[in-house]
């Protein structure tokens, strides 16, 4: 049994490093413009009172479970966002906001200790944590996301938080606590999910005499049918070559369409600790066939930026506010699929975990309560300022459901997704895609679980 666990540990650690190194550096702002894993919403500027926190801790008075004192007031965090870069970003846009960095002076003011931040590139955070653990100096917090969470749980890199957290720690956002759990124990505390929306060229819709996507969304009519109409009507050719395209994104956008149709690449059952391929589900199969149908209106990869910025692409995922274009833009969530219903917003959930061997897990959890209280107190309004209050109210309305899945937790997941996209571009039917890909997906699942 011990040999099996050692083998599992080695496999999962290797897989985690491969996955993380594939992500590349995580930029401080405009995350999707570089094709990297998106960040949590960087929604706004300075926290209440900025660095001068004295007398500004009132917003914490109702924070459930926040201790008045800590026996150890010092914590160490491994984090990707450098303070100098953050200062530059906020000087350029006062509505850039990172609650982790903004929470530091409040934690230090309340508890009289020191927050030590060890900066590491997005793809180097896990490697940094592992090196510190090996040296016997494990940090207290680091960021986990869909490509790393379950591997760090299974390999023992992170500690369960059941004795330190309450349901209140999972009540700030409309994401399921089970997402951050495995076999009945919870391992991470959520940050505000990053919203995946579609930005569109409003002028192109007006020129075509079409109703804008945000108007359709408000009516409850933004779905695969109206998205299909938009893509086909706004895709133009000259001498058989595309001169205008309907939609552009990175390849993992196919997962966003799956989520908005009730599907996913994997079925991850955190309660029972099982993972199976979900590519053969009705929802995922219908998504693939839908994307095959629209393949001539889509472009994947960095080419999309030129198309959109030149005014020759109708819709794009990942263009960040504020924008400077010669045409008017709008935003809208992903269209609801035929197998789903209602209004939805595709989001990218992520959280902060406590590594095994951390010196101050109690302080780490207290810090996260300050982080999420700050997001509620300041960050949400900063996000509204950045994208526009009307847009904010639209995507976070009470009748809008957040949809998501942690289904990218496989080694070299980018290659798997790219292969599927290649099949889509070649017009391969969904059933054939599944038949070709399921053995590869199952093999990677077995590697992740050590089966």
C-alpha positions as CSV (number, residue, x, y, z in Angstrom):
1,X,0.0,0.0,0.0
2,X,2.8,2.4,0.9
3,X,4.6,1.7,-2.4
4,X,1.3,2.4,-4.2
5,X,0.9,5.7,-2.4
6,X,4.5,6.7,-3.2
7,X,3.9,5.9,-6.8
8,X,0.7,7.9,-6.8
9,X,2.4,10.8,-5.2
10,X,5.2,10.9,-7.8
11,X,2.8,10.6,-10.7
12,X,0.6,13.4,-9.4
13,X,3.4,15.7,-8.6
14,X,4.9,15.2,-12.0
15,X,1.5,15.7,-13.6
16,X,0.9,18.9,-11.6
17,X,4.2,20.4,-12.7
18,X,3.5,19.5,-16.3
19,X,0.1,21.1,-16.2
20,X,1.2,24.2,-14.5
21,X,4.3,24.7,-16.7
22,X,1.9,24.5,-19.7
23,X,-0.1,27.5,-18.5
24,X,2.6,30.1,-19.0
25,X,3.0,33.3,-17.1
26,X,-0.2,34.7,-15.7
27,X,-0.5,38.4,-16.7
28,X,-1.5,41.0,-14.2
29,X,-4.3,42.4,-16.3
30,X,-6.2,41.6,-19.5
31,X,-5.7,37.9,-18.8
32,X,-7.3,36.3,-21.9
33,X,-5.5,38.6,-24.3
34,X,-2.3,36.5,-23.9
35,X,-4.0,33.1,-24.1
36,X,-3.2,32.2,-20.5
37,X,-5.3,30.8,-17.8
38,X,-7.6,33.6,-16.7
39,X,-7.3,35.3,-13.3
40,X,-10.1,35.9,-10.9
41,X,-11.7,39.2,-11.7
42,X,-9.3,42.0,-11.0
43,X,-12.1,44.3,-10.2
44,X,-11.1,47.7,-9.0
45,X,-8.7,49.9,-7.2
46,X,-7.6,50.6,-3.7
47,X,-9.4,49.1,-0.7
48,X,-11.2,51.3,1.8
49,X,-8.7,53.8,3.0
50,X,-5.9,52.4,0.8
51,X,-2.7,51.6,2.8
52,X,-4.0,53.7,5.8
53,X,-6.3,51.1,7.4
54,X,-6.5,52.6,10.8
55,X,-10.2,53.1,11.7
56,X,-11.3,51.4,8.5
57,X,-11.9,47.9,9.8
58,X,-15.6,48.4,10.4
59,X,-16.5,46.4,7.3
60,X,-15.2,43.3,9.1
61,X,-17.6,43.7,12.0
62,X,-20.1,41.2,10.6
63,X,-17.6,38.8,9.1
64,X,-18.7,35.4,10.5
65,X,-16.0,33.4,12.2
66,X,-13.3,36.0,12.0
67,X,-11.2,35.8,15.2
68,X,-10.5,38.9,17.2
69,X,-6.9,37.8,17.8
70,X,-4.5,35.2,16.5
71,X,-1.8,33.5,18.6
72,X,0.4,33.7,15.5
73,X,-0.3,36.9,13.5
74,X,2.2,36.2,10.7
75,X,1.4,34.3,7.4
76,X,3.3,33.6,4.2
77,X,1.5,33.5,0.8
78,X,2.8,32.2,-2.5
79,X,1.2,34.4,-5.1
80,X,1.5,35.4,-8.8
81,X,0.7,39.1,-8.7
82,X,3.7,41.3,-8.0
83,X,3.0,44.4,-5.9
84,X,5.0,46.6,-8.3
85,X,3.0,45.4,-11.3
86,X,-0.2,45.9,-9.3
87,X,0.8,49.4,-8.4
88,X,1.5,50.1,-12.1
89,X,-1.8,48.5,-13.2
90,X,-3.9,50.5,-10.7
91,X,-2.1,53.7,-11.7
92,X,-3.3,53.1,-15.3
93,X,-6.8,52.0,-14.3
94,X,-8.2,52.7,-10.9
95,X,-10.7,49.9,-11.3
96,X,-8.1,47.2,-11.3
97,X,-8.6,45.3,-8.0
98,X,-6.9,42.4,-6.4
99,X,-8.5,41.4,-3.1
100,X,-5.5,39.3,-2.0
101,X,-3.1,42.2,-2.2
102,X,-5.6,44.7,-0.9
103,X,-6.3,42.5,2.2
104,X,-2.7,42.6,3.4
105,X,-2.7,45.9,5.3
106,X,-6.0,45.1,6.9
107,X,-4.8,41.7,8.1
108,X,-1.6,43.3,9.5
109,X,-3.6,46.2,11.1
110,X,-6.1,43.8,12.8
111,X,-3.7,41.2,14.1
112,X,-0.4,43.1,14.4
113,X,1.6,40.7,12.3
114,X,3.3,40.5,9.0
115,X,2.1,39.1,5.6
116,X,5.1,37.8,3.7
117,X,4.3,37.4,0.0
118,X,6.6,35.2,-2.1
119,X,6.0,36.1,-5.7
120,X,6.1,33.4,-8.3
121,X,5.0,33.3,-12.0
122,X,1.5,31.8,-12.5
123,X,3.1,28.5,-13.8
124,X,5.7,28.4,-11.0
125,X,3.5,28.7,-7.9
126,X,3.1,25.0,-7.3
127,X,6.8,24.3,-7.9
128,X,7.6,27.1,-5.4
129,X,5.3,25.6,-2.8
130,X,6.8,22.2,-3.3
131,X,10.3,23.5,-2.9
132,X,9.4,25.3,0.3
133,X,7.7,22.2,1.7
134,X,10.8,20.2,0.9
135,X,12.9,22.7,2.8
136,X,10.6,22.5,5.8
137,X,9.3,26.0,5.4
138,X,5.9,25.5,3.8
139,X,3.9,28.7,3.2
140,X,0.4,29.2,4.5
141,X,-1.6,29.9,1.3
142,X,-1.3,29.6,-2.4
143,X,-3.7,29.8,-5.4
144,X,-5.2,26.6,-6.9
145,X,-7.4,26.4,-10.0
146,X,-9.0,23.9,-12.3
147,X,-5.8,22.4,-13.7
148,X,-4.2,21.9,-10.3
149,X,-6.7,21.5,-7.6
150,X,-7.5,17.8,-7.6
151,X,-3.9,16.8,-8.3
152,X,-2.6,18.7,-5.3
153,X,-5.3,17.2,-3.1
154,X,-4.6,13.6,-4.3
155,X,-0.8,14.1,-3.9
156,X,-1.1,15.4,-0.4
157,X,0.3,18.9,-1.2
158,X,-2.6,20.6,0.5
159,X,-4.3,20.1,3.9
160,X,-8.0,19.6,4.6
161,X,-9.7,22.6,6.1
162,X,-12.8,21.0,7.7
163,X,-11.8,22.0,11.2
164,X,-10.9,25.5,10.3
165,X,-13.7,26.7,7.9
166,X,-17.5,27.0,8.1
167,X,-20.2,27.2,5.5
168,X,-19.9,31.0,5.7
169,X,-16.5,30.7,4.0
170,X,-18.4,29.2,1.0
171,X,-21.3,31.6,1.0
172,X,-19.8,34.6,-0.7
173,X,-20.3,33.5,-4.3
174,X,-22.8,31.2,-6.1
175,X,-20.4,28.3,-6.4
176,X,-20.8,24.9,-4.8
177,X,-18.6,24.0,-1.8
178,X,-18.3,20.5,-3.3
179,X,-16.1,22.0,-6.1
180,X,-13.4,22.6,-3.5
181,X,-13.8,19.2,-1.8
182,X,-12.7,15.6,-2.2
183,X,-14.2,12.5,-0.5
184,X,-16.1,14.7,2.0
185,X,-13.3,17.0,3.0
186,X,-12.8,20.6,1.8
187,X,-9.4,21.8,0.6
188,X,-9.7,25.3,-0.6
189,X,-11.5,28.6,0.0
190,X,-13.0,30.2,-3.1
191,X,-12.1,33.6,-4.5
192,X,-14.6,35.4,-6.6
193,X,-15.0,33.5,-9.9
194,X,-13.8,35.1,-13.1
195,X,-16.6,35.8,-15.5
196,X,-16.3,34.5,-19.1
197,X,-18.3,36.8,-21.3
198,X,-18.6,37.5,-25.0
199,X,-17.7,41.0,-26.2
200,X,-19.4,42.0,-29.4
201,X,-19.1,44.7,-32.1
202,X,-22.4,46.5,-31.7
203,X,-21.8,48.4,-35.0
204,X,-21.8,45.2,-37.0
205,X,-25.1,44.1,-35.5
206,X,-26.6,47.5,-36.3
207,X,-25.3,47.4,-39.9
208,X,-26.9,44.0,-40.4
209,X,-30.1,45.2,-38.8
210,X,-29.9,42.5,-36.1
211,X,-30.9,42.8,-32.5
212,X,-27.9,43.1,-30.2
213,X,-26.9,40.1,-28.1
214,X,-27.4,41.9,-24.8
215,X,-31.0,42.8,-25.9
216,X,-31.6,39.2,-26.7
217,X,-30.2,38.1,-23.3
218,X,-32.4,40.6,-21.5
219,X,-35.4,39.1,-23.2
220,X,-34.3,35.5,-22.3
221,X,-33.7,34.8,-26.0
222,X,-29.9,34.6,-26.1
223,X,-29.5,30.9,-27.0
224,X,-27.9,28.6,-29.6
225,X,-30.5,29.6,-32.2
226,X,-29.9,33.3,-32.0
227,X,-26.1,32.9,-31.6
228,X,-26.2,30.7,-34.8
229,X,-28.2,33.3,-36.6
230,X,-25.6,36.0,-35.6
231,X,-22.6,33.9,-36.6
232,X,-24.0,33.0,-40.0
233,X,-25.3,36.4,-40.8
234,X,-22.2,38.2,-39.8
235,X,-19.7,35.8,-41.5
236,X,-18.8,37.2,-44.9
237,X,-16.6,35.9,-47.7
238,X,-15.0,37.4,-50.8
239,X,-14.0,35.0,-53.6
240,X,-14.4,32.1,-51.2
241,X,-12.2,33.6,-48.5
242,X,-13.5,34.9,-45.2
243,X,-13.6,38.7,-45.0
244,X,-15.6,38.9,-41.7
245,X,-16.1,36.3,-39.0
246,X,-18.7,35.6,-36.5
247,X,-16.8,34.5,-33.4
248,X,-13.2,34.1,-32.1
249,X,-11.6,32.6,-29.0
250,X,-9.0,30.3,-27.6
251,X,-9.5,26.6,-28.0
252,X,-10.9,26.0,-24.5
253,X,-13.9,28.0,-25.5
254,X,-15.4,24.7,-26.5
255,X,-15.7,23.9,-22.8
256,X,-17.6,27.2,-22.2
257,X,-20.2,26.1,-24.8
258,X,-20.4,22.7,-23.1
259,X,-21.0,24.3,-19.7
260,X,-23.7,26.6,-21.1
261,X,-25.4,23.4,-22.4
262,X,-25.2,21.5,-19.2
263,X,-22.2,19.4,-20.4
264,X,-18.5,19.2,-19.6
265,X,-15.4,17.3,-20.7
266,X,-15.1,15.3,-17.5
267,X,-17.6,14.2,-14.9
268,X,-15.8,14.9,-11.6
269,X,-17.7,13.4,-8.6
270,X,-15.9,15.0,-5.6
271,X,-18.2,13.4,-3.1
272,X,-17.1,9.9,-4.1
273,X,-13.7,10.7,-5.4
274,X,-14.3,9.5,-9.0
275,X,-13.6,11.0,-12.4
276,X,-15.0,9.7,-15.7
277,X,-15.1,11.0,-19.3
278,X,-18.2,13.1,-20.0
279,X,-17.5,13.6,-23.7
280,X,-20.1,10.9,-24.6
281,X,-23.0,12.7,-22.7
282,X,-25.9,14.0,-24.7
283,X,-25.1,17.5,-23.7
284,X,-21.4,17.3,-24.7
285,X,-22.1,15.5,-27.9
286,X,-24.7,18.0,-28.9
287,X,-22.3,20.8,-28.2
288,X,-19.6,19.3,-30.4
289,X,-22.1,18.9,-33.3
290,X,-23.2,22.5,-32.8
291,X,-19.6,23.7,-33.0
292,X,-19.0,21.6,-36.1
293,X,-22.0,23.3,-37.7
294,X,-20.5,26.8,-37.0
295,X,-16.9,25.9,-37.8
296,X,-16.7,28.3,-40.8
297,X,-17.8,31.2,-38.6
298,X,-15.2,30.6,-35.9
299,X,-11.5,31.3,-35.6
300,X,-9.4,29.9,-32.7
301,X,-6.2,31.4,-31.3
302,X,-4.3,34.7,-31.4
303,X,-5.5,35.5,-34.9
304,X,-8.8,36.5,-33.4
305,X,-7.4,39.8,-31.9
306,X,-6.6,41.2,-35.4
307,X,-10.0,40.3,-36.7
308,X,-11.8,41.9,-33.8
309,X,-9.7,45.0,-33.4
310,X,-10.0,45.7,-37.2
311,X,-13.8,45.6,-36.9
312,X,-14.1,42.4,-39.0
313,X,-15.2,40.0,-36.2
314,X,-18.7,40.2,-34.6
315,X,-18.0,38.5,-31.3
316,X,-15.0,37.4,-29.2
317,X,-14.3,35.9,-25.8
318,X,-11.7,37.5,-23.6
319,X,-11.5,41.1,-24.7
320,X,-11.2,43.0,-21.4
321,X,-12.7,46.3,-20.4
322,X,-11.8,49.1,-20.9
323,X,-11.3,48.9,-24.7
324,X,-10.2,51.4,-27.2
325,X,-11.8,50.6,-30.5
326,X,-13.3,52.7,-33.4
327,X,-16.6,50.9,-32.9
328,X,-19.0,50.5,-30.1
329,X,-18.8,47.3,-28.1
330,X,-21.1,45.4,-25.8
331,X,-21.0,42.3,-23.6
332,X,-23.2,39.3,-23.1
333,X,-22.8,35.9,-21.4
334,X,-22.4,32.7,-23.4
335,X,-25.6,31.6,-25.2
336,X,-27.7,28.9,-23.5
337,X,-27.6,25.6,-25.2
338,X,-30.5,23.5,-26.5
339,X,-30.2,21.0,-23.6
340,X,-30.2,23.7,-20.9
341,X,-32.5,26.5,-19.9
342,X,-32.7,29.9,-18.4
343,X,-30.0,32.6,-18.3
344,X,-26.5,31.6,-17.3
345,X,-23.0,33.0,-16.9
346,X,-20.0,30.8,-17.5
347,X,-17.4,31.4,-14.8
348,X,-13.9,30.2,-13.9
349,X,-13.9,29.4,-10.2
350,X,-10.7,29.2,-8.2
351,X,-9.5,29.4,-4.6
352,X,-6.7,29.5,-2.1
353,X,-5.4,26.4,-0.4
354,X,-3.3,25.7,2.7
355,X,-0.2,23.6,2.0
356,X,0.6,20.6,4.2
357,X,3.1,21.7,6.8
358,X,1.8,25.3,7.0
359,X,2.8,27.1,10.2
360,X,-0.4,29.2,10.5
361,X,-3.4,27.6,8.9
362,X,-5.7,29.5,11.3
363,X,-4.2,32.8,10.2
364,X,-4.5,31.7,6.5
365,X,-8.3,31.1,6.9
366,X,-8.7,34.4,8.8
367,X,-6.9,36.2,5.9
368,X,-9.3,34.7,3.4
369,X,-12.3,35.9,5.3
370,X,-10.8,39.5,5.1
371,X,-10.2,38.9,1.3
372,X,-13.8,37.9,0.6
373,X,-15.2,40.6,2.8
374,X,-13.1,43.2,0.9
375,X,-14.3,41.8,-2.4
376,X,-17.9,42.3,-1.3
377,X,-17.2,45.7,0.2
378,X,-15.0,47.2,-2.6
379,X,-14.2,44.7,-5.4
380,X,-17.7,44.2,-6.7
381,X,-18.2,47.9,-7.2
382,X,-14.8,48.2,-8.8
383,X,-15.8,45.5,-11.3
384,X,-19.0,47.3,-12.0
385,X,-17.1,50.5,-12.7
386,X,-14.8,48.7,-15.0
387,X,-17.3,46.9,-17.2
388,X,-20.2,49.3,-16.7
389,X,-22.9,49.1,-14.0
390,X,-25.5,48.1,-16.6
391,X,-23.4,45.2,-17.7
392,X,-22.6,44.2,-14.2
393,X,-26.3,44.2,-13.2
394,X,-27.0,42.1,-16.3
395,X,-24.5,39.3,-15.8
396,X,-25.0,39.1,-12.0
397,X,-28.8,39.4,-11.9
398,X,-30.7,37.1,-9.5
399,X,-32.1,35.1,-12.4
400,X,-28.7,34.4,-13.9
401,X,-27.1,31.1,-12.9
402,X,-23.3,30.6,-12.7
403,X,-22.2,27.6,-14.7
404,X,-18.8,26.0,-14.5
405,X,-16.9,22.7,-14.2
406,X,-13.4,21.8,-12.9
407,X,-12.8,19.5,-15.8
408,X,-9.3,20.4,-16.9
409,X,-7.4,18.5,-14.3
410,X,-5.7,16.1,-16.7
411,X,-2.0,16.0,-17.7
412,X,-1.4,18.0,-20.9
413,X,-5.1,19.0,-21.1
414,X,-4.3,21.6,-23.7
415,X,-3.3,19.0,-26.2
416,X,-6.5,17.1,-25.6
417,X,-8.6,20.2,-26.2
418,X,-6.6,21.1,-29.3
419,X,-7.1,17.7,-30.8
420,X,-10.9,18.0,-30.3
421,X,-10.8,21.4,-31.9
422,X,-8.9,20.0,-34.9
423,X,-11.6,17.4,-35.3
424,X,-14.3,20.1,-35.1
425,X,-12.5,22.1,-37.8
426,X,-12.3,19.1,-40.0
427,X,-16.1,18.6,-39.6
428,X,-15.8,15.2,-37.8
429,X,-19.1,14.2,-36.2
430,X,-19.3,14.2,-32.4
431,X,-19.7,10.4,-32.1
432,X,-16.5,9.9,-34.0
433,X,-14.7,12.5,-31.9
434,X,-15.7,10.7,-28.8
435,X,-14.7,7.3,-30.1
436,X,-11.3,8.7,-31.0
437,X,-10.7,10.7,-27.8
438,X,-12.3,8.6,-25.1
439,X,-9.3,6.1,-24.8
440,X,-6.9,9.1,-24.4
441,X,-9.1,10.8,-21.9
442,X,-9.5,7.6,-19.9
443,X,-5.8,7.0,-19.9
444,X,-5.2,10.4,-18.5
445,X,-7.8,9.9,-15.8
446,X,-6.2,6.7,-14.8
447,X,-2.8,8.5,-14.5
448,X,-4.4,11.2,-12.4
449,X,-6.0,8.8,-10.0
450,X,-3.1,6.4,-10.0
451,X,-5.3,3.5,-11.1
